[in-house]
Amino acid sequence: MAASFDAIIVGTGQAGPTLASRLSAKGMTVAVVERDKFGGTCVNNGCTPTKAMVASAYAAHVASRAADYGVALAAKPVVDMMRVKARKDAIVRNSTEGLESWMRGLKNASVYRGHARFTGTNTLRVNDELLTAKQIFLNVGGRPRIPDMPGIDSVPFLTNVTMMDLDIVPEHLLVIGGSYVGLEFAQMMRRFGSKVTVVEISPRVLPHEDEDVSLAIQEFLLAEGIQLRLSATCLSARQESGGLSVGIDCTEGAPREHGTHLLLAVGRIPNTDDLRLDLAGVETDAHGYIKVDPALRTTNPQVWALGDCNGKGAFTHTAYNDYEIVADNLLSGADRKYTDRIPIYALYTDPPLARIGMNEGEIRKSGQPALVGKRPMTRVARAIEKGETNGLLKIYVEPGSKRILGASLLGTGADESMHSLVDAIYARLPYTEFQRHVRAHPTVSELLPTVMEQLQPLT
Ligand SMILES: Cc1cc2nc3c(=O)[nH]c(=O)nc-3n(C[C@H](O)[C@H](O)[C@H](O)COP(=O)(O)OP(=O)(O)OC[C@H]3O[C@@H](n4cnc5c(N)ncnc54)[C@H](O)[C@@H]3O)c2cc1C
């Protein structure tokens, strides 16, 4: 006999817990299934721990530059990696334990620990128990992709998950993947004292970003002593005495890079291959992402997919927004769609990169007419005062409607200052109206209207 519920939620990532809370508050009976730590990737080995470690790395970096600010230190700053880890662990523990006790304390909800698999259209098995419900919500997230490169099975490697256990500073960290995850770890570990080499298959890091943005990021990473091996193809790995090496077929540089540790940061794959989705009539695309309609309903009308597993976002805020869409549609009669969402994200290097809407590459590809305004961070008062002038601000507008199409903000505080532009785009505000709003001085935000003073056609 299957235990019967109004709803089953599989996975406690960034959509499941709040959905469970909202459904149970409406009097629905809910089963919450989690096979690992509560909170999923973001809380346990994604956003929360990495940003805690980025903060420690920033402290080390500022301490190393203390003299630039007129501050003399009695001794050279020393990174205590065990304490960096302990600080990070305490922040993570607080979140994951808080989340678990929240779920266990929900009225009308039952928590199941184990791996869920479909046995039919609306039935799942968890350990020895069968669960059934009229509505099933999948929030199963993803995991690191392990590249199929020769030798990878014969060397020890790290991922964003196992990086969380590190309580030493690696002597020489090789990072395969010069994208979002790889670059955050690369800069952080360099600041903790590692020698770091980033190996990237494309001719520049962050190939999805505009070239000037990628090059500005490369410039400050190189200035911190990070080595970049770009256009690196035909990768292989080999165990060596005292470490390992990565074989690289590059136009420039040595054919092997030697290091003590290897981090793989080459993307993520969805946790959909072990759910027996076929038994529920839930289809996936060629990459394993669950196919959904704009309201996030799958090919089985009783099943919804939220968060990274649907491939419609790869961020905590997109997973959370998925929860809001599904809950509002089901409980408040709304007609919300993920397709109404403006793409936004931040890369937490120092300085951070904030991306809103379209970038130059995407605008060019779409053939959309656009004007662009640019300003280097060396001309932003707040950045000069903080001694953090790396980066540039770029904003695009549509010439006819004067609406803001997007922005790439690379600079100190960009992860916060981005949001006035996000709100302006949602409000469909012409940039000329955006420019009339007074902003506090000195901030990065106060310069955003100025970026749009000298707009040039994108040729
Ligand atoms: C290093 C790193 C840094 C990141 N930093 C940021 C950031 O700064 N900002 C940001 O917005 N995003 C960031 N992300 C992305 C963010 O972590 C994810 O987008 C977010 O966690 C997605 O949440 P989710 O709810 O889709 O799934 P997840 O958080 O992955 O949760 C899925 C849950 O489902 C469980 N599960 C899976 N299958 C089953 C099953 N069959 N049965 C039972 N349980 C199951 C898993 O155990 C897990 O707990 C980062 C990611 C990484 C890897």
The ligand as an SDF file (V2000), in Angstrom:
LIG
                    3D

 53 58  0  0  0  0  0  0  0  0999 V2000
   30.3410   26.1960   -6.7170 C   0  0  0  0  0  0  0  0  0  0  0  0
   28.9830   26.7630   -7.0300 C   0  0  0  0  0  0  0  0  0  0  0  0
   28.7010   28.0540   -6.6860 C   0  0  0  0  0  0  0  0  0  0  0  0
   27.4480   28.5930   -6.9540 C   0  0  0  0  0  0  0  0  0  0  0  0
   27.1900   29.8970   -6.6270 N   0  0  0  0  0  0  0  0  0  0  0  0
   26.0010   30.4280   -6.9110 C   0  0  0  0  0  0  0  0  0  0  0  0
   25.7120   31.7750   -6.5670 C   0  0  0  0  0  0  0  0  0  0  0  0
   26.5490   32.4810   -6.0090 O   0  0  0  0  0  0  0  0  0  0  0  0
   24.4830   32.2720   -6.8720 N   0  0  0  0  0  0  0  0  0  0  0  0
   23.5300   31.5030   -7.4870 C   0  0  0  0  0  0  0  0  0  0  0  0
   22.4330   32.0010   -7.7390 O   0  0  0  0  0  0  0  0  0  0  0  0
   23.7790   30.2270   -7.8180 N   0  0  0  0  0  0  0  0  0  0  0  0
   24.9800   29.6740   -7.5500 C   0  0  0  0  0  0  0  0  0  0  0  0
   25.2230   28.3720   -7.8640 N   0  0  0  0  0  0  0  0  0  0  0  0
   24.1460   27.5880   -8.4960 C   0  0  0  0  0  0  0  0  0  0  0  0
   23.1490   27.1260   -7.4240 C   0  0  0  0  0  0  0  0  0  0  0  0
   23.8240   26.4450   -6.3860 O   0  0  0  0  0  0  0  0  0  0  0  0
   22.1010   26.2190   -8.0470 C   0  0  0  0  0  0  0  0  0  0  0  0
   21.5520   26.8700   -9.1590 O   0  0  0  0  0  0  0  0  0  0  0  0
   20.9950   25.9400   -7.0640 C   0  0  0  0  0  0  0  0  0  0  0  0
   21.4950   25.2760   -5.9250 O   0  0  0  0  0  0  0  0  0  0  0  0
   19.9250   25.0760   -7.7630 C   0  0  0  0  0  0  0  0  0  0  0  0
   19.0530   24.6320   -6.8360 O   0  0  0  0  0  0  0  0  0  0  0  0
   18.0470   23.4750   -7.1430 P   0  0  0  0  0  0  0  0  0  0  0  0
   16.9510   23.7440   -6.1920 O   0  0  0  0  0  0  0  0  0  0  0  0
   17.7030   23.3750   -8.5490 O   0  0  0  0  0  0  0  0  0  0  0  0
   18.8150   22.1020   -6.7980 O   0  0  0  0  0  0  0  0  0  0  0  0
   19.8620   21.6640   -5.7090 P   0  0  0  0  0  0  0  0  0  0  0  0
   20.2290   22.7750   -4.8190 O   0  0  0  0  0  0  0  0  0  0  0  0
   20.9620   20.9720   -6.3980 O   0  0  0  0  0  0  0  0  0  0  0  0
   19.0560   20.6240   -4.8180 O   0  0  0  0  0  0  0  0  0  0  0  0
   18.6220   19.3930   -5.2920 C   0  0  0  0  0  0  0  0  0  0  0  0
   18.3610   18.4770   -4.1120 C   0  0  0  0  0  0  0  0  0  0  0  0
   17.6800   17.3230   -4.5660 O   0  0  0  0  0  0  0  0  0  0  0  0
   18.1980   16.1730   -3.9180 C   0  0  0  0  0  0  0  0  0  0  0  0
   17.9330   15.0280   -4.7840 N   0  0  0  0  0  0  0  0  0  0  0  0
   18.3390   14.8590   -6.0630 C   0  0  0  0  0  0  0  0  0  0  0  0
   17.8380   13.7210   -6.5730 N   0  0  0  0  0  0  0  0  0  0  0  0
   17.0750   13.1660   -5.6030 C   0  0  0  0  0  0  0  0  0  0  0  0
   16.2980   11.9930   -5.5290 C   0  0  0  0  0  0  0  0  0  0  0  0
   16.1570   11.1860   -6.5750 N   0  0  0  0  0  0  0  0  0  0  0  0
   15.6720   11.6980   -4.3680 N   0  0  0  0  0  0  0  0  0  0  0  0
   15.7930   12.5340   -3.3060 C   0  0  0  0  0  0  0  0  0  0  0  0
   16.5020   13.6730   -3.3210 N   0  0  0  0  0  0  0  0  0  0  0  0
   17.1240   13.9890   -4.4580 C   0  0  0  0  0  0  0  0  0  0  0  0
   19.6780   16.5040   -3.7670 C   0  0  0  0  0  0  0  0  0  0  0  0
   20.2500   15.7390   -2.7220 O   0  0  0  0  0  0  0  0  0  0  0  0
   19.6190   17.9960   -3.4320 C   0  0  0  0  0  0  0  0  0  0  0  0
   19.5300   18.1950   -2.0410 O   0  0  0  0  0  0  0  0  0  0  0  0
   26.4580   27.7940   -7.5850 C   0  0  0  0  0  0  0  0  0  0  0  0
   26.7380   26.4660   -7.9180 C   0  0  0  0  0  0  0  0  0  0  0  0
   27.9830   25.9500   -7.6500 C   0  0  0  0  0  0  0  0  0  0  0  0
   28.2560   24.5220   -8.0200 C   0  0  0  0  0  0  0  0  0  0  0  0
  1  2  1  0
  2  3  1  0
  2 52  2  0
  3  4  2  0
  4  5  1  0
  4 50  1  0
  5  6  2  0
  6  7  1  0
  6 13  1  0
  7  8  2  0
  7  9  1  0
  9 10  1  0
 10 11  2  0
 10 12  1  0
 12 13  2  0
 13 14  1  0
 14 15  1  0
 14 50  1  0
 15 16  1  0
 16 17  1  0
 16 18  1  0
 18 19  1  0
 18 20  1  0
 20 21  1  0
 20 22  1  0
 22 23  1  0
 23 24  1  0
 24 25  2  0
 24 26  1  0
 24 27  1  0
 27 28  1  0
 28 29  2  0
 28 30  1  0
 28 31  1  0
 31 32  1  0
 32 33  1  0
 33 34  1  0
 33 48  1  0
 34 35  1  0
 35 36  1  0
 35 46  1  0
 36 37  1  0
 36 45  1  0
 37 38  2  0
 38 39  1  0
 39 40  1  0
 39 45  2  0
 40 41  1  0
 40 42  2  0
 42 43  1  0
 43 44  2  0
 44 45  1  0
 46 47  1  0
 46 48  1  0
 48 49  1  0
 50 51  2  0
 51 52  1  0
 52 53  1  0
M  END
$$$$
